[in-house]
Amino acid sequence: MKKYDTIFLDRDGTLNPDPGYINDLSQFDFYEFAFEGLQLLSDNGHRFCIITNQSGISRGIVDVDKLSEIHDYILNSFHKNKLDLLGIYYCPDHPDKASNNRKPGSGMFLEASQDHNIETSKCLMIGDALSDIQAGVNLGMDTMLLLSGKGLQTSEKLGTLRPTFIAEDLLDGAKLLLEQPSS
Ligand SMILES: [Mg+2]
C-alpha cells in the first residue's frame, strides 16, 4: 500500500450520510462501514484529518455549539477506535462570500499542515464533492472520489478533473488503496 503523510477526509457524504445541514447530534450517524474502512487505513500506519465546509453556520441553519457537540462526538469516536485523528477543521463561510478556507480553497489544509507538520504533497484527499477533489489537486495531493453522498452526481460533472481513485464508499476505497503498490 502506498503510504501517505496524512489522509484528509471530508465529513458529510464521506464519513456519514448527508441529509443536508446537520444541526443536531441526533441527526448525525457514521456510515456503518466507516470505521472498518478507517481501521484498514490506520492498520497501515495512516493518520487522519477532517476538513469540512459548514456553510450552515453562516446561513444561520447550524448552531456553532451544536456543531461542536457533533465534532466532539466524532473526535471521541475516532479516539475510542484508536484512530489517529489530528483534528477537525471546518469553514463556516457562505459560498457567496467564501474565503480561501472554504474548499476548494487551501486555507484549512494549510492551517492543519502548520499545526501538525504535514507535507501536503504527500497526502491523500478523500471526499464526495467536486470541491474536495479540486482542493486536493490544487495542493498536489492524490485524490479519491467516493460515490457515496453526492459522489455519483459529482462523477458526472468532473470535466477535466481526474481523481486518482474512484471508489464506491470509504470501505471500498480503503480496500482499493491496500491493493496499490507502495512507493
Ligand atoms: Mg461531502
Backbone and ligand atoms as CSV (ligand in chain L), in Angstrom:
chain,resi,resn,atom,element,x,y,z
A,1,MET,N,N,0.829,-1.198,0.000
A,1,MET,CA,C,0.000,0.000,0.000
A,1,MET,C,C,0.866,1.252,0.000
A,2,LYS,N,N,0.480,2.199,-0.802
A,2,LYS,CA,C,1.178,3.474,-0.807
A,2,LYS,C,C,0.942,4.169,0.539
A,3,LYS,N,N,2.013,4.741,1.089
A,3,LYS,CA,C,1.889,5.369,2.399
A,3,LYS,C,C,1.811,6.891,2.243
A,4,TYR,N,N,0.760,7.454,2.824
A,4,TYR,CA,C,0.571,8.901,2.776
A,4,TYR,C,C,0.971,9.526,4.106
A,5,ASP,N,N,1.416,10.764,4.037
A,5,ASP,CA,C,1.716,11.513,5.263
A,5,ASP,C,C,0.457,11.576,6.124
A,6,THR,N,N,-0.614,12.031,5.509
A,6,THR,CA,C,-1.895,12.164,6.207
A,6,THR,C,C,-3.021,11.929,5.197
A,7,ILE,N,N,-4.089,11.323,5.651
A,7,ILE,CA,C,-5.263,11.192,4.792
A,7,ILE,C,C,-6.293,12.231,5.245
A,8,PHE,N,N,-6.561,13.186,4.363
A,8,PHE,CA,C,-7.584,14.194,4.635
A,8,PHE,C,C,-8.944,13.619,4.264
A,9,LEU,N,N,-9.893,13.811,5.148
A,9,LEU,CA,C,-11.235,13.286,4.934
A,9,LEU,C,C,-12.241,14.411,4.936
A,10,ASP,N,N,-13.115,14.378,3.958
A,10,ASP,CA,C,-14.302,15.213,4.017
A,10,ASP,C,C,-15.227,14.603,5.081
A,11,ARG,N,N,-16.206,15.331,5.534
A,11,ARG,CA,C,-17.125,14.776,6.552
A,11,ARG,C,C,-18.410,14.232,5.909
A,12,ASP,N,N,-19.316,15.146,5.531
A,12,ASP,CA,C,-20.644,14.728,5.054
A,12,ASP,C,C,-20.575,14.004,3.713
A,13,GLY,N,N,-21.189,12.839,3.650
A,13,GLY,CA,C,-21.168,12.057,2.414
A,13,GLY,C,C,-19.939,11.174,2.290
A,14,THR,N,N,-19.004,11.376,3.221
A,14,THR,CA,C,-17.768,10.580,3.237
A,14,THR,C,C,-17.749,9.692,4.476
A,15,LEU,N,N,-17.921,10.310,5.648
A,15,LEU,CA,C,-17.949,9.565,6.915
A,15,LEU,C,C,-19.378,9.252,7.343
A,16,ASN,N,N,-20.303,10.089,6.924
A,16,ASN,CA,C,-21.689,9.989,7.386
A,16,ASN,C,C,-22.650,10.376,6.272
A,17,PRO,N,N,-23.856,9.832,6.298
A,17,PRO,CA,C,-24.865,10.247,5.319
A,17,PRO,C,C,-25.103,11.748,5.432
A,18,ASP,N,N,-25.452,12.353,4.312
A,18,ASP,CA,C,-25.550,13.805,4.240
A,18,ASP,C,C,-26.980,14.234,3.921
A,19,PRO,N,N,-27.807,14.386,4.946
A,19,PRO,CA,C,-29.187,14.838,4.709
A,19,PRO,C,C,-29.243,16.349,4.441
A,20,GLY,N,N,-28.121,17.035,4.602
A,20,GLY,CA,C,-28.055,18.486,4.390
A,20,GLY,C,C,-28.155,19.238,5.698
A,21,TYR,N,N,-27.163,20.054,5.996
A,21,TYR,CA,C,-27.157,20.922,7.183
A,21,TYR,C,C,-27.529,20.184,8.472
A,22,ILE,N,N,-26.707,19.244,8.841
A,22,ILE,CA,C,-26.911,18.525,10.105
A,22,ILE,C,C,-26.705,19.521,11.248
A,23,ASN,N,N,-27.734,19.743,12.033
A,23,ASN,CA,C,-27.603,20.752,13.092
A,23,ASN,C,C,-27.898,20.197,14.480
A,24,ASP,N,N,-27.871,18.878,14.593
A,24,ASP,CA,C,-28.034,18.279,15.907
A,24,ASP,C,C,-27.387,16.899,15.895
A,25,LEU,N,N,-26.781,16.553,17.021
A,25,LEU,CA,C,-26.100,15.256,17.121
A,25,LEU,C,C,-27.045,14.100,16.788
A,26,SER,N,N,-28.330,14.283,17.097
A,26,SER,CA,C,-29.305,13.217,16.838
A,26,SER,C,C,-29.478,12.952,15.337
A,27,GLN,N,N,-29.030,13.899,14.515
A,27,GLN,CA,C,-29.140,13.710,13.053
A,27,GLN,C,C,-27.856,13.145,12.452
A,28,PHE,N,N,-26.858,12.969,13.318
A,28,PHE,CA,C,-25.558,12.525,12.811
A,28,PHE,C,C,-25.351,11.044,13.064
A,29,ASP,N,N,-24.968,10.323,12.031
A,29,ASP,CA,C,-24.657,8.899,12.136
A,29,ASP,C,C,-23.507,8.582,11.207
A,30,PHE,N,N,-22.516,7.857,11.693
A,30,PHE,CA,C,-21.483,7.392,10.768
A,30,PHE,C,C,-22.089,6.344,9.834
A,31,TYR,N,N,-21.578,6.249,8.623
A,31,TYR,CA,C,-21.911,5.104,7.783
A,31,TYR,C,C,-21.493,3.847,8.550
A,32,GLU,N,N,-22.275,2.774,8.439
A,32,GLU,CA,C,-21.938,1.586,9.258
A,32,GLU,C,C,-20.577,1.007,8.870
A,33,PHE,N,N,-20.123,1.264,7.649
A,33,PHE,CA,C,-18.853,0.697,7.200
A,33,PHE,C,C,-17.663,1.627,7.464
A,34,ALA,N,N,-17.955,2.823,7.961
A,34,ALA,CA,C,-16.899,3.851,8.032
A,34,ALA,C,C,-15.688,3.385,8.845
A,35,PHE,N,N,-15.939,2.835,10.019
A,35,PHE,CA,C,-14.804,2.501,10.884
A,35,PHE,C,C,-14.023,1.291,10.392
A,36,GLU,N,N,-14.696,0.390,9.699
A,36,GLU,CA,C,-13.961,-0.738,9.116
A,36,GLU,C,C,-12.955,-0.202,8.086
A,37,GLY,N,N,-13.409,0.743,7.273
A,37,GLY,CA,C,-12.519,1.344,6.278
A,37,GLY,C,C,-11.383,2.120,6.923
A,38,LEU,N,N,-11.715,2.925,7.919
A,38,LEU,CA,C,-10.699,3.731,8.602
A,38,LEU,C,C,-9.677,2.832,9.297
A,39,GLN,N,N,-10.169,1.723,9.866
A,39,GLN,CA,C,-9.290,0.789,10.566
A,39,GLN,C,C,-8.251,0.197,9.622
A,40,LEU,N,N,-8.702,-0.183,8.425
A,40,LEU,CA,C,-7.769,-0.738,7.433
A,40,LEU,C,C,-6.656,0.261,7.141
A,41,LEU,N,N,-7.032,1.508,6.996
A,41,LEU,CA,C,-6.048,2.549,6.682
A,41,LEU,C,C,-5.138,2.812,7.878
A,42,SER,N,N,-5.727,2.801,9.054
A,42,SER,CA,C,-4.960,3.031,10.283
A,42,SER,C,C,-3.980,1.893,10.532
A,43,ASP,N,N,-4.409,0.672,10.263
A,43,ASP,CA,C,-3.533,-0.502,10.443
A,43,ASP,C,C,-2.298,-0.391,9.558
A,44,ASN,N,N,-2.423,0.376,8.490
A,44,ASN,CA,C,-1.288,0.580,7.599
A,44,ASN,C,C,-0.554,1.880,7.901
A,45,GLY,N,N,-0.748,2.379,9.097
A,45,GLY,CA,C,0.051,3.480,9.601
A,45,GLY,C,C,-0.431,4.875,9.227
A,46,HIS,N,N,-1.683,4.979,8.849
A,46,HIS,CA,C,-2.161,6.295,8.431
A,46,HIS,C,C,-2.830,7.079,9.556
A,47,ARG,N,N,-2.610,8.387,9.488
A,47,ARG,CA,C,-3.304,9.309,10.382
A,47,ARG,C,C,-4.272,10.119,9.541
A,48,PHE,N,N,-5.239,10.737,10.222
A,48,PHE,CA,C,-6.344,11.383,9.524
A,48,PHE,C,C,-6.532,12.837,9.955
A,49,CYS,N,N,-7.169,13.591,9.075
A,49,CYS,CA,C,-7.552,14.965,9.410
A,49,CYS,C,C,-8.836,15.260,8.658
A,50,ILE,N,N,-9.840,15.751,9.356
A,50,ILE,CA,C,-11.130,16.038,8.728
A,50,ILE,C,C,-11.199,17.515,8.334
A,51,ILE,N,N,-11.606,17.750,7.104
A,51,ILE,CA,C,-11.717,19.110,6.557
A,51,ILE,C,C,-13.120,19.255,5.997
A,52,THR,N,N,-13.920,20.136,6.589
A,52,THR,CA,C,-15.328,20.177,6.191
A,52,THR,C,C,-15.862,21.596,6.004
A,53,ASN,N,N,-16.571,21.808,4.917
A,53,ASN,CA,C,-17.290,23.071,4.704
A,53,ASN,C,C,-18.600,23.003,5.481
A,54,GLN,N,N,-18.862,23.998,6.295
A,54,GLN,CA,C,-20.122,24.017,7.052
A,54,GLN,C,C,-20.789,25.382,6.890
A,55,SER,N,N,-21.261,25.620,5.675
A,55,SER,CA,C,-21.877,26.927,5.397
A,55,SER,C,C,-23.188,27.098,6.156
A,56,GLY,N,N,-23.718,26.003,6.702
A,56,GLY,CA,C,-24.934,26.098,7.519
A,56,GLY,C,C,-24.768,27.089,8.655
A,57,ILE,N,N,-23.525,27.273,9.102
A,57,ILE,CA,C,-23.248,28.245,10.169
A,57,ILE,C,C,-23.576,29.665,9.679
A,58,SER,N,N,-22.989,30.052,8.574
A,58,SER,CA,C,-23.215,31.430,8.093
A,58,SER,C,C,-24.633,31.601,7.543
A,59,ARG,N,N,-25.268,30.515,7.175
A,59,ARG,CA,C,-26.661,30.586,6.713
A,59,ARG,C,C,-27.633,30.679,7.890
A,60,GLY,N,N,-27.102,30.485,9.103
A,60,GLY,CA,C,-27.949,30.541,10.290
A,60,GLY,C,C,-28.759,29.276,10.511
A,61,ILE,N,N,-28.384,28.189,9.847
A,61,ILE,CA,C,-29.119,26.926,9.978
A,61,ILE,C,C,-28.465,26.023,11.022
A,62,VAL,N,N,-27.146,26.154,11.147
A,62,VAL,CA,C,-26.404,25.309,12.081
A,62,VAL,C,C,-25.806,26.184,13.178
A,63,ASP,N,N,-26.018,25.757,14.408
A,63,ASP,CA,C,-25.543,26.470,15.574
A,63,ASP,C,C,-24.112,26.011,15.907
A,64,VAL,N,N,-23.227,26.964,16.212
A,64,VAL,CA,C,-21.824,26.610,16.461
A,64,VAL,C,C,-21.689,25.617,17.623
A,65,ASP,N,N,-22.493,25.813,18.663
A,65,ASP,CA,C,-22.422,24.898,19.811
A,65,ASP,C,C,-22.839,23.487,19.427
A,66,LYS,N,N,-23.859,23.407,18.590
A,66,LYS,CA,C,-24.319,22.085,18.128
A,66,LYS,C,C,-23.245,21.425,17.262
A,67,LEU,N,N,-22.595,22.253,16.450
A,67,LEU,CA,C,-21.524,21.729,15.595
A,67,LEU,C,C,-20.378,21.195,16.473
A,68,SER,N,N,-20.056,21.919,17.540
A,68,SER,CA,C,-19.001,21.476,18.461
A,68,SER,C,C,-19.359,20.143,19.087
A,69,GLU,N,N,-20.624,19.990,19.438
A,69,GLU,CA,C,-21.085,18.728,20.034
A,69,GLU,C,C,-20.868,17.569,19.056
A,70,ILE,N,N,-21.243,17.818,17.818
A,70,ILE,CA,C,-21.078,16.782,16.786
A,70,ILE,C,C,-19.604,16.466,16.595
A,71,HIS,N,N,-18.775,17.493,16.570
A,71,HIS,CA,C,-17.354,17.262,16.332
A,71,HIS,C,C,-16.676,16.611,17.538
A,72,ASP,N,N,-17.148,16.918,18.737
A,72,ASP,CA,C,-16.650,16.201,19.924
A,72,ASP,C,C,-16.983,14.715,19.809
A,73,TYR,N,N,-18.189,14.449,19.354
A,73,TYR,CA,C,-18.622,13.056,19.184
A,73,TYR,C,C,-17.736,12.339,18.157
A,74,ILE,N,N,-17.434,13.014,17.071
A,74,ILE,CA,C,-16.571,12.418,16.037
A,74,ILE,C,C,-15.171,12.168,16.607
A,75,LEU,N,N,-14.624,13.176,17.292
A,75,LEU,CA,C,-13.289,13.036,17.889
A,75,LEU,C,C,-13.254,11.854,18.860
A,76,ASN,N,N,-14.282,11.756,19.708
A,76,ASN,CA,C,-14.349,10.658,20.681
A,76,ASN,C,C,-14.467,9.311,19.988
A,77,SER,N,N,-15.249,9.260,18.918
A,77,SER,CA,C,-15.446,8.000,18.202
A,77,SER,C,C,-14.141,7.536,17.566
A,78,PHE,N,N,-13.394,8.457,16.998
A,78,PHE,CA,C,-12.088,8.095,16.428
A,78,PHE,C,C,-11.161,7.611,17.546
A,79,HIS,N,N,-11.192,8.333,18.661
A,79,HIS,CA,C,-10.317,8.000,19.793
A,79,HIS,C,C,-10.638,6.607,20.332
A,80,LYS,N,N,-11.927,6.325,20.503
A,80,LYS,CA,C,-12.365,5.013,21.011
A,80,LYS,C,C,-11.885,3.892,20.110
A,81,ASN,N,N,-11.848,4.179,18.817
A,81,ASN,CA,C,-11.415,3.172,17.852
A,81,ASN,C,C,-9.898,3.212,17.623
A,82,LYS,N,N,-9.215,3.980,18.473
A,82,LYS,CA,C,-7.747,4.093,18.414
A,82,LYS,C,C,-7.249,4.564,17.048
A,83,LEU,N,N,-7.977,5.492,16.477
A,83,LEU,CA,C,-7.586,6.077,15.196
A,83,LEU,C,C,-6.962,7.434,15.469
A,84,ASP,N,N,-5.875,7.708,14.771
A,84,ASP,CA,C,-5.141,8.949,14.977
A,84,ASP,C,C,-5.779,10.072,14.153
A,85,LEU,N,N,-6.636,10.843,14.800
A,85,LEU,CA,C,-7.283,11.978,14.136
A,85,LEU,C,C,-6.632,13.263,14.618
A,86,LEU,N,N,-5.959,13.961,13.717
A,86,LEU,CA,C,-5.223,15.166,14.084
A,86,LEU,C,C,-6.164,16.293,14.484
A,87,GLY,N,N,-7.303,16.366,13.823
A,87,GLY,CA,C,-8.236,17.431,14.147
A,87,GLY,C,C,-9.379,17.498,13.156
A,88,ILE,N,N,-10.334,18.353,13.477
A,88,ILE,CA,C,-11.443,18.613,12.568
A,88,ILE,C,C,-11.428,20.106,12.259
A,89,TYR,N,N,-11.217,20.434,11.011
A,89,TYR,CA,C,-11.207,21.837,10.588
A,89,TYR,C,C,-12.488,22.100,9.804
A,90,TYR,N,N,-13.195,23.152,10.186
A,90,TYR,CA,C,-14.422,23.458,9.440
A,90,TYR,C,C,-14.420,24.914,9.004
A,91,CYS,N,N,-15.101,25.148,7.896
A,91,CYS,CA,C,-15.222,26.516,7.391
A,91,CYS,C,C,-16.679,26.928,7.399
A,92,PRO,N,N,-17.024,28.001,8.130
A,92,PRO,CA,C,-18.408,28.439,8.245
A,92,PRO,C,C,-18.877,29.323,7.083
A,93,ASP,N,N,-17.972,29.621,6.168
A,93,ASP,CA,C,-18.275,30.632,5.141
A,93,ASP,C,C,-19.462,30.274,4.252
A,94,HIS,N,N,-20.204,31.323,3.889
A,94,HIS,CA,C,-21.236,31.201,2.857
A,94,HIS,C,C,-20.529,31.173,1.499
A,95,PRO,N,N,-20.999,30.317,0.578
A,95,PRO,CA,C,-20.326,30.224,-0.726
A,95,PRO,C,C,-20.240,31.568,-1.458
A,96,ASP,N,N,-21.204,32.460,-1.231
A,96,ASP,CA,C,-21.197,33.762,-1.909
A,96,ASP,C,C,-20.123,34.702,-1.367
A,97,LYS,N,N,-19.676,34.435,-0.135
A,97,LYS,CA,C,-18.654,35.296,0.474
A,97,LYS,C,C,-17.548,34.436,1.055
A,98,ALA,N,N,-17.098,33.493,0.255
A,98,ALA,CA,C,-16.165,32.497,0.774
A,98,ALA,C,C,-14.735,33.010,0.807
A,99,SER,N,N,-14.053,32.720,1.907
A,99,SER,CA,C,-12.617,32.973,1.983
A,99,SER,C,C,-11.890,31.771,1.387
A,100,ASN,N,N,-10.578,31.842,1.402
A,100,ASN,CA,C,-9.766,30.740,0.885
A,100,ASN,C,C,-9.848,29.497,1.795
A,101,ASN,N,N,-10.539,29.653,2.934
A,101,ASN,CA,C,-10.705,28.495,3.822
A,101,ASN,C,C,-11.737,27.515,3.280
A,102,ARG,N,N,-12.731,28.040,2.575
A,102,ARG,CA,C,-13.775,27.145,2.080
A,102,ARG,C,C,-13.241,26.308,0.919
A,103,LYS,N,N,-13.362,24.969,1.026
A,103,LYS,CA,C,-12.939,24.116,-0.088
A,103,LYS,C,C,-13.696,24.530,-1.335
A,104,PRO,N,N,-13.087,24.621,-2.498
A,104,PRO,CA,C,-11.769,24.078,-2.851
A,104,PRO,C,C,-10.570,24.947,-2.460
A,105,GLY,N,N,-10.777,25.981,-1.690
A,105,GLY,CA,C,-9.651,26.780,-1.213
A,105,GLY,C,C,-8.717,25.934,-0.354
A,106,SER,N,N,-7.495,26.422,-0.185
A,106,SER,CA,C,-6.469,25.626,0.503
A,106,SER,C,C,-6.335,25.969,1.986
A,107,GLY,N,N,-7.051,27.015,2.429
A,107,GLY,CA,C,-6.824,27.569,3.768
A,107,GLY,C,C,-6.800,26.567,4.904
A,108,MET,N,N,-7.833,25.740,4.986
A,108,MET,CA,C,-7.913,24.793,6.113
A,108,MET,C,C,-6.800,23.756,6.043
A,109,PHE,N,N,-6.447,23.358,4.828
A,109,PHE,CA,C,-5.382,22.363,4.661
A,109,PHE,C,C,-4.044,22.937,5.124
A,110,LEU,N,N,-3.820,24.207,4.771
A,110,LEU,CA,C,-2.552,24.837,5.136
A,110,LEU,C,C,-2.462,25.062,6.644
A,111,GLU,N,N,-3.599,25.411,7.241
A,111,GLU,CA,C,-3.623,25.578,8.701
A,111,GLU,C,C,-3.310,24.251,9.391
A,112,ALA,N,N,-3.967,23.191,8.928
A,112,ALA,CA,C,-3.721,21.854,9.507
A,112,ALA,C,C,-2.267,21.449,9.311
A,113,SER,N,N,-1.731,21.782,8.152
A,113,SER,CA,C,-0.347,21.397,7.852
A,113,SER,C,C,0.632,22.087,8.783
A,114,GLN,N,N,0.340,23.355,9.082
A,114,GLN,CA,C,1.194,24.089,10.017
A,114,GLN,C,C,1.055,23.535,11.428
A,115,ASP,N,N,-0.184,23.243,11.817
A,115,ASP,CA,C,-0.442,22.738,13.175
A,115,ASP,C,C,0.232,21.386,13.411
A,116,HIS,N,N,0.293,20.576,12.364
A,116,HIS,CA,C,0.701,19.176,12.561
A,116,HIS,C,C,1.873,18.750,11.680
A,117,ASN,N,N,2.555,19.745,11.085
A,117,ASN,CA,C,3.743,19.400,10.325
A,117,ASN,C,C,3.461,18.386,9.215
A,118,ILE,N,N,2.483,18.711,8.408
A,118,ILE,CA,C,2.056,17.801,7.338
A,118,ILE,C,C,2.673,18.253,6.021
A,119,GLU,N,N,3.173,17.294,5.258
A,119,GLU,CA,C,3.662,17.605,3.916
A,119,GLU,C,C,2.519,17.358,2.935
A,120,THR,N,N,1.864,18.449,2.534
A,120,THR,CA,C,0.591,18.285,1.800
A,120,THR,C,C,0.744,17.507,0.492
A,121,SER,N,N,1.887,17.654,-0.171
A,121,SER,CA,C,2.043,16.979,-1.459
A,121,SER,C,C,2.135,15.466,-1.298
A,122,LYS,N,N,2.302,15.004,-0.049
A,122,LYS,CA,C,2.386,13.558,0.196
A,122,LYS,C,C,1.118,13.039,0.857
A,123,CYS,N,N,0.008,13.746,0.600
A,123,CYS,CA,C,-1.244,13.390,1.260
A,123,CYS,C,C,-2.278,12.898,0.253
A,124,LEU,N,N,-3.348,12.383,0.806
A,124,LEU,CA,C,-4.490,11.945,0.004
A,124,LEU,C,C,-5.724,12.664,0.522
A,125,MET,N,N,-6.537,13.179,-0.396
A,125,MET,CA,C,-7.808,13.798,-0.019
A,125,MET,C,C,-8.945,12.893,-0.473
A,126,ILE,N,N,-9.822,12.531,0.454
A,126,ILE,CA,C,-10.965,11.675,0.138
A,126,ILE,C,C,-12.259,12.456,0.353
A,127,GLY,N,N,-13.122,12.483,-0.656
A,127,GLY,CA,C,-14.386,13.187,-0.490
A,127,GLY,C,C,-15.375,12.850,-1.587
A,128,ASP,N,N,-16.561,13.418,-1.464
A,128,ASP,CA,C,-17.636,13.104,-2.419
A,128,ASP,C,C,-18.011,14.292,-3.303
A,129,ALA,N,N,-17.345,15.432,-3.109
A,129,ALA,CA,C,-17.722,16.639,-3.854
A,129,ALA,C,C,-16.597,17.096,-4.779
A,130,LEU,N,N,-16.994,17.845,-5.774
A,130,LEU,CA,C,-16.035,18.433,-6.700
A,130,LEU,C,C,-15.002,19.270,-5.940
A,131,SER,N,N,-15.497,20.004,-4.927
A,131,SER,CA,C,-14.598,20.886,-4.167
A,131,SER,C,C,-13.528,20.095,-3.411
A,132,ASP,N,N,-13.842,18.868,-3.021
A,132,ASP,CA,C,-12.848,18.021,-2.341
A,132,ASP,C,C,-11.731,17.643,-3.309
A,133,ILE,N,N,-12.149,17.219,-4.494
A,133,ILE,CA,C,-11.172,16.773,-5.487
A,133,ILE,C,C,-10.336,17.964,-5.960
A,134,GLN,N,N,-11.008,19.083,-6.215
A,134,GLN,CA,C,-10.297,20.282,-6.677
A,134,GLN,C,C,-9.285,20.748,-5.633
A,135,ALA,N,N,-9.698,20.733,-4.370
A,135,ALA,CA,C,-8.789,21.159,-3.294
A,135,ALA,C,C,-7.545,20.285,-3.256
A,136,GLY,N,N,-7.753,18.976,-3.366
A,136,GLY,CA,C,-6.622,18.041,-3.341
A,136,GLY,C,C,-5.693,18.261,-4.520
A,137,VAL,N,N,-6.282,18.412,-5.691
A,137,VAL,CA,C,-5.488,18.629,-6.903
A,137,VAL,C,C,-4.679,19.921,-6.768
A,138,ASN,N,N,-5.315,20.975,-6.263
A,138,ASN,CA,C,-4.629,22.265,-6.103
A,138,ASN,C,C,-3.376,22.146,-5.231
A,139,LEU,N,N,-3.421,21.231,-4.274
A,139,LEU,CA,C,-2.302,21.074,-3.336
A,139,LEU,C,C,-1.359,19.946,-3.739
A,140,GLY,N,N,-1.589,19.392,-4.922
A,140,GLY,CA,C,-0.686,18.350,-5.423
A,140,GLY,C,C,-0.850,17.008,-4.737
A,141,MET,N,N,-2.024,16.797,-4.163
A,141,MET,CA,C,-2.288,15.527,-3.468
A,141,MET,C,C,-2.849,14.493,-4.419
A,142,ASP,N,N,-2.776,13.217,-4.000
A,142,ASP,CA,C,-3.620,12.215,-4.629
A,142,ASP,C,C,-5.048,12.473,-4.152
A,143,THR,N,N,-6.007,12.093,-4.965
A,143,THR,CA,C,-7.405,12.346,-4.602
A,143,THR,C,C,-8.239,11.088,-4.808
A,144,MET,N,N,-9.260,10.945,-3.980
A,144,MET,CA,C,-10.184,9.835,-4.142
A,144,MET,C,C,-11.616,10.352,-4.078
A,145,LEU,N,N,-12.342,10.112,-5.174
A,145,LEU,CA,C,-13.762,10.462,-5.190
A,145,LEU,C,C,-14.563,9.257,-4.723
A,146,LEU,N,N,-15.391,9.475,-3.713
A,146,LEU,CA,C,-16.305,8.423,-3.264
A,146,LEU,C,C,-17.664,8.647,-3.907
A,147,LEU,N,N,-18.309,7.558,-4.294
A,147,LEU,CA,C,-19.627,7.675,-4.932
A,147,LEU,C,C,-20.749,7.685,-3.901
A,148,SER,N,N,-20.383,7.654,-2.622
A,148,SER,CA,C,-21.378,7.827,-1.563
A,148,SER,C,C,-21.740,9.314,-1.493
A,149,GLY,N,N,-22.697,9.657,-0.628
A,149,GLY,CA,C,-23.100,11.058,-0.524
A,149,GLY,C,C,-23.573,11.571,-1.875
A,150,LYS,N,N,-22.973,12.703,-2.315
A,150,LYS,CA,C,-23.352,13.221,-3.638
A,150,LYS,C,C,-22.320,12.855,-4.692
A,151,GLY,N,N,-21.547,11.809,-4.412
A,151,GLY,CA,C,-20.449,11.422,-5.283
A,151,GLY,C,C,-20.853,11.010,-6.682
A,152,LEU,N,N,-22.039,10.391,-6.770
A,152,LEU,CA,C,-22.494,9.950,-8.090
A,152,LEU,C,C,-22.732,11.158,-9.001
A,153,GLN,N,N,-23.411,12.169,-8.464
A,153,GLN,CA,C,-23.615,13.415,-9.231
A,153,GLN,C,C,-22.264,14.062,-9.561
A,154,THR,N,N,-21.377,14.051,-8.558
A,154,THR,CA,C,-20.052,14.643,-8.774
A,154,THR,C,C,-19.331,13.959,-9.927
A,155,SER,N,N,-19.463,12.631,-10.001
A,155,SER,CA,C,-18.737,11.874,-11.027
A,155,SER,C,C,-19.169,12.286,-12.425
A,156,GLU,N,N,-20.371,12.856,-12.542
A,156,GLU,CA,C,-20.883,13.260,-13.848
A,156,GLU,C,C,-20.471,14.673,-14.242
A,157,LYS,N,N,-19.893,15.418,-13.302
A,157,LYS,CA,C,-19.502,16.787,-13.653
A,157,LYS,C,C,-18.031,17.050,-13.385
A,158,LEU,N,N,-17.214,16.023,-13.537
A,158,LEU,CA,C,-15.784,16.154,-13.262
A,158,LEU,C,C,-15.054,17.000,-14.302
A,159,GLY,N,N,-15.624,17.063,-15.525
A,159,GLY,CA,C,-14.944,17.825,-16.575
A,159,GLY,C,C,-13.556,17.266,-16.807
A,160,THR,N,N,-12.557,18.142,-16.685
A,160,THR,CA,C,-11.182,17.685,-16.925
A,160,THR,C,C,-10.508,17.196,-15.651
A,161,LEU,N,N,-11.215,17.296,-14.516
A,161,LEU,CA,C,-10.639,16.822,-13.253
A,161,LEU,C,C,-10.563,15.308,-13.255
A,162,ARG,N,N,-9.430,14.768,-12.872
A,162,ARG,CA,C,-9.263,13.321,-12.822
A,162,ARG,C,C,-8.842,12.880,-11.432
A,163,PRO,N,N,-9.790,12.407,-10.616
A,163,PRO,CA,C,-9.375,11.895,-9.307
A,163,PRO,C,C,-8.400,10.718,-9.501
A,164,THR,N,N,-7.447,10.592,-8.597
A,164,THR,CA,C,-6.503,9.469,-8.688
A,164,THR,C,C,-7.244,8.144,-8.550
A,165,PHE,N,N,-8.234,8.133,-7.653
A,165,PHE,CA,C,-9.023,6.930,-7.414
A,165,PHE,C,C,-10.506,7.293,-7.382
A,166,ILE,N,N,-11.336,6.343,-7.805
A,166,ILE,CA,C,-12.779,6.472,-7.615
A,166,ILE,C,C,-13.238,5.185,-6.941
A,167,ALA,N,N,-14.007,5.311,-5.865
A,167,ALA,CA,C,-14.456,4.130,-5.123
A,167,ALA,C,C,-15.907,4.306,-4.711
A,168,GLU,N,N,-16.574,3.200,-4.475
A,168,GLU,CA,C,-17.987,3.225,-4.084
A,168,GLU,C,C,-18.194,4.012,-2.790
A,169,ASP,N,N,-17.372,3.688,-1.803
A,169,ASP,CA,C,-17.505,4.321,-0.490
A,169,ASP,C,C,-16.179,4.181,0.247
A,170,LEU,N,N,-16.152,4.622,1.486
A,170,LEU,CA,C,-14.894,4.665,2.243
A,170,LEU,C,C,-14.277,3.276,2.442
A,171,LEU,N,N,-15.096,2.281,2.660
A,171,LEU,CA,C,-14.558,0.924,2.857
A,171,LEU,C,C,-13.994,0.387,1.550
A,172,ASP,N,N,-14.754,0.556,0.488
A,172,ASP,CA,C,-14.289,0.140,-0.833
A,172,ASP,C,C,-12.988,0.868,-1.185
A,173,GLY,N,N,-12.946,2.142,-0.849
A,173,GLY,CA,C,-11.755,2.959,-1.130
A,173,GLY,C,C,-10.545,2.490,-0.345
A,174,ALA,N,N,-10.763,2.119,0.908
A,174,ALA,CA,C,-9.658,1.631,1.737
A,174,ALA,C,C,-9.097,0.343,1.141
A,175,LYS,N,N,-9.991,-0.529,0.705
A,175,LYS,CA,C,-9.547,-1.795,0.096
A,175,LYS,C,C,-8.767,-1.532,-1.197
A,176,LEU,N,N,-9.252,-0.564,-1.952
A,176,LEU,CA,C,-8.582,-0.199,-3.200
A,176,LEU,C,C,-7.152,0.293,-2.921
A,177,LEU,N,N,-7.006,1.084,-1.869
A,177,LEU,CA,C,-5.685,1.616,-1.511
A,177,LEU,C,C,-4.743,0.492,-1.079
A,178,LEU,N,N,-5.296,-0.489,-0.387
A,178,LEU,CA,C,-4.468,-1.611,0.077
A,178,LEU,C,C,-3.846,-2.359,-1.093
A,179,GLU,N,N,-4.542,-2.336,-2.225
A,179,GLU,CA,C,-4.053,-3.062,-3.402
A,179,GLU,C,C,-2.959,-2.295,-4.156
A,180,GLN,N,N,-2.779,-1.013,-3.828
A,180,GLN,CA,C,-1.814,-0.196,-4.572
A,180,GLN,C,C,-0.392,-0.558,-4.172
A,181,PRO,N,N,0.525,-0.613,-5.153
A,181,PRO,CA,C,1.924,-0.873,-4.815
A,181,PRO,C,C,2.488,0.270,-3.958
A,182,SER,N,N,3.342,-0.050,-3.026
A,182,SER,CA,C,3.934,1.009,-2.200
A,182,SER,C,C,4.976,1.748,-3.033
A,183,SER,N,N,5.171,3.009,-2.695
A,183,SER,CA,C,6.174,3.772,-3.440
A,183,SER,C,C,6.852,4.734,-2.484
L,1,MG,MG,MG,-19.112,15.871,1.367
